[in-house]
Amino acid sequence: MEDSKHAEDKPWLALPRHNREKGCSMRFQSVTSNNVYHYELAACASGKTLCGSSSGFLIMVDETSQISMIDPLTKARRFTLPTILPSLPPKPSTDIEPSERRLTHKYPVHKAVLSSPPDRNPYDYILMVIHGEERELAYYSALTQTWIEIQEAGRYYDDIIFRLGKFYAVDEYGKVISFVSLVCHAMASSRKQVRSTLVGVIREKDARVGDMGNWAIFLGQNESMALSIRVVKGAKGNCIYFTDDNFDAYKYGVVGGHDI
């Protein structure tokens, strides 16, 4: 019952853990009530770092590029995906600083976003990630249980979101790409495995937004979102809040950003 009340108090911010903190407790602060909740998560003590929060799940990756997804409210709903590296080997790059190359190899997934909660239908969701030294796009299909790299999309992506049935990605130059999800549902009477695909459409024309009114945008390792200031205490309208400035010293911490 208590977790049910907590769920109604979302969305949350994941507060950073510091080296002096012991145990596996993670703290979450509601942006609507400012209440802080403490949860014990074994995943945070097993060499994992947070690479996303999407559809109510925390998404973590370890040094082998294996991704785990866990619902912090139930903790029983945990999904582990195949490692990315066997199918998507890291590529050599000459335009990345050695220190950053070391960090991106250690934690090869920069951001991950779900198309839907994996517990709703374990065989009908897609997880899209920004990965590797050159921040390329790839996605995991729960139906085929495979990772697929989107080579035609290019590289150096900064953010991805899922909205109204489509994935959107933006690179560091401001180019926006949208993806239409074409997920084929397997028939109950058939044992044939149907492959799911994504079709990319490149959009390079920017549209300037003059005023967001009573809305605030939250960007970072969280699932980027726009929230009304009527429900977010202390937030100002027409503002963008960054949950992480991506400063390398903190970028790959246990829960990512330290500077909201």
N, C-alpha and C positions, 0 to 999 in steps of 0.2 A: 504494500500500500504506500509505503514511504517513497519507493522509487517511482511509483505512478505519479505522486505529487511533484517529484523532482522533474519528471518528464514534461509536465505542464508548464514548468518554469523556464523552458528553453526559449531562445538559443543560449548556449554557454560559450564562455571563453576558457580555453585550457591555459591555466597559469603555469609558468615555467617552474621546473624542479631545479634545485641547486645541488651542487655536490655535497653540501653539508647535510642535506636531508637524507634520512635513513629510511629503509623500508621501500615499499612499492606504492606509496600513496601518491595519487595525483589529485590536484585541486581544480575545480571548475567554478567559474563565477557566472551567474546569470546576468545577462545584459538588461533584463526587464525588471529584476528585483534587487540586484546586487548581492543576492545570497551566494555564499560560497559552500560548495559541496566537496566532500572528501571521498575518494574511492580507492580501494586497494586493487591494483592491477598488476598481476605477475608479469605481464608482457614488458612493463617498463624496466624490469630488472634483468632482462635477458638479452642485452646488447642491441636493443631496437631503438630507432628514432622515429618520431612522428613525421609522416610525409603527407598527411591529409586528414580531414574530418568531413564526412559526407554521408548523407542519408541516415544520420544518427549513429554512425560507426566511426571509431578512431581507426586510422589506417597507419600501420607501422611497417618499417622495413629494417632488415638486419644487414650485416656486412656481406652476406651471401646473396643479397638481393631477393630474399624470400619475403613476401608480403603477408602480414596478418591483419585481419579486420576484426574488431571486437566492439560489442555494444557495452559501454561502460555501466549502463543501468542494470543489465542482467548478468553480464560477464560470462554467461553460459553460451551466448551466441557468438562463437568465434569461428572464423573462416581463415584457412591457410591456403595460399595459392602457390602454384609451382614457381620455382625461381626464374627470374628473367634472364639471367646471364647465359645459360646454355643455348637459348634460341636467339638472343640478342646480344652477341659479344660486344664488349666495349671497343670503340674505334679510336685509333691514334689521332691526336690533334696537336698542332703546333702553336695554336693561338690561345692556349690556356696556361696560366701561371702554374708552376710546379706544386705550390701549396694547395691551390684549388683542385688540381688534378688528383692529388692524394685524397682530398676530402670527398670529391665526387665519385672516386672509385670505392671509397669506404662505404658511402651511402649513395647508391647510384640512382635513387628515385627522389626527385625534387618535389613532386606534387602528384596526388592521386585523387580522382573524383569518380564516384559511382553514378550509374544511370538509375539505379533503384536499390532499396535495401536488399542485401543478399539473402536475408532470412525470409523475405516475402516469397521469393521463388529462387531457390539455389541454382537453377539451371537457366535462368532468364534474366541475366544482368550483365553489364559491361563495366569494366574498370579501366579508365583511361589515365595514363601517366605521362609526366614529363621526366625523361630519364637520361642518364649518361652525361659525359663531359660537355657535349654539344647540345644538351637539353632538347632532345628529339621526342617525338610522340610515338606512343605504342598503346595497344589496348589488349586487355584480357577478356576473352569470351567465355562465360560460364558454360555455354552450351557445348562448345568444342574443347574447353579446358586447355586452350593454347594462347600463347602470346603472339601478337602480330604487330610488326613495325609499320608505321605509316610513312614510308620513305618519301613519297611525293609531297609531303607537307613541309619538308625542309627542316630547319633547326633553329635553335636559340629561342625557345618558347618560354614565356614567363608565367602564363596563367591558363587554366582551363575551367570551364563550368559546364553544367548540364541544365538545360532549360527547355521546357515544353517539347520534350522528345528529341532534342538535338544537343550535341556537344559543340562548344565553341572554344577556340584557342586563340591566344594573341601572342605575337612574338615581340622581341625587344624593339622592333622597328615600328610597332603599331599595326602591323598587318593582322587582320582577323580572318580566321578560317572557321567555317561551320561544317559539321558532319551530321548527316542524316543516318540514324540507326536503322539498319535493315535486318532485324532479328527474325529468323524463321523458326517457328515453333514446331518441334517434333511431334508427329501424330502418335497418340497413345497406342494405336494398332500397328505401328511400324517401329522397327528397331533401327532404321536408317538414321544415321547422324547427319544433321543438316548444318552446314557452316553458316555462321553469322558474319556479316561484313559491314563496313562503314564506307560511305561515299563522301569524299571531301569536295567542298566548293570553296574556292579562294575568293575572298572579298578584300580588296585593297583600298577601297574608298572610305575615308573616315567621315564621321558625322559629328560636328561639334555640338555639345550640350551646354547651353548657356546657364541654366539654373535647375538644380535638382529639387528645389523646394524643400519640403519637410522630410526629405530622405537623406540617409547617410549610407555610404558604401564602406564595407569592411573587406580589406584585401590582405592576403598573406597565405600561410600554409593551410588555413581554414578554407572551406568552400566559400569562395567569394560571394558576397550577397549584399543586397540593398535592403535596409530596414527603416521603417518609419520612426522618426524621433518621438512619436507618441507612445511607443512601446519600449524604447531604449532610453533608460535613465541617464541623464547627463550628456547625451549625444547632441551635437548641433547639426541642424539641417544644412544641406548643400556642402557637406564636408566628406572627405575621404579619410578613413582611419586605416593605418597600416599596422597589422599585428606583428610584423617583422620587417626590419629594414634590410634584411639579408646580409648584414655584416658577418663576415666569415667566422669570426670568433664564436658566434652563437648560432649560426645558421643550421649547423648539424648537431645541436644539442638534443637531449632526450625528448623534449617536447618542442623543439624549434625555437621560435622567436622569444626574445626576452625584453622587448622594448615597446609594447603597445602603449 
